[in-house]
Amino acid sequence: KYVIAFASKSNKNVESNYSSYDKETLVIVCPLLTFDLTYMTTIYNGD
């Protein structure tokens, strides 16, 4: 397996005040908004 993409994000001032639950949710949501998952799934499955 190879890494095919990288992404990084810094917190905005408001996000720094989020609870840990909300910060953990951001970790899940941000990549979903950043990458086209249909394309990523196609590469992962080798189609």
C-alpha positions as CSV (number, residue, x, y, z in Angstrom):
1,K,0.0,0.0,0.0
2,Y,1.1,3.5,-0.8
3,V,0.2,6.9,0.6
4,I,-1.7,8.7,-2.2
5,A,-2.7,11.9,-0.5
6,F,-1.8,14.1,2.4
7,A,-3.8,16.9,4.1
8,S,-3.3,19.1,7.1
9,K,-5.5,21.7,8.8
10,S,-4.9,24.1,11.6
11,N,-7.6,25.0,14.1
12,K,-9.3,28.3,13.8
13,N,-9.6,30.4,17.0
14,V,-13.2,29.2,17.6
15,E,-12.2,25.5,17.0
16,S,-9.6,25.8,19.7
17,N,-12.4,26.2,22.3
18,Y,-14.3,23.0,21.1
19,S,-14.7,20.1,23.5
20,S,-12.6,17.0,22.8
21,Y,-15.6,15.2,21.4
22,D,-16.1,18.0,18.8
23,K,-12.4,18.1,17.9
24,E,-12.5,14.3,17.4
25,T,-15.5,14.7,15.1
26,L,-13.6,17.3,13.1
27,V,-10.9,14.7,12.5
28,I,-13.5,12.5,10.9
29,V,-15.5,15.2,9.0
30,C,-12.6,17.2,7.5
31,P,-11.1,14.4,5.3
32,L,-14.6,13.6,4.0
33,L,-15.0,17.2,2.9
34,T,-11.5,17.4,1.5
35,F,-11.2,14.3,-0.7
36,D,-13.4,12.8,-3.3
37,L,-14.1,9.4,-1.7
38,T,-15.4,7.9,-4.9
39,Y,-12.0,8.4,-6.5
40,M,-10.2,7.2,-3.4
41,T,-12.3,4.0,-3.2
42,T,-11.6,3.2,-6.8
43,I,-7.8,3.5,-6.3
44,Y,-7.9,1.5,-3.1
45,N,-9.9,-1.3,-4.7
46,G,-7.6,-1.4,-7.7
47,D,-10.4,-0.8,-10.3
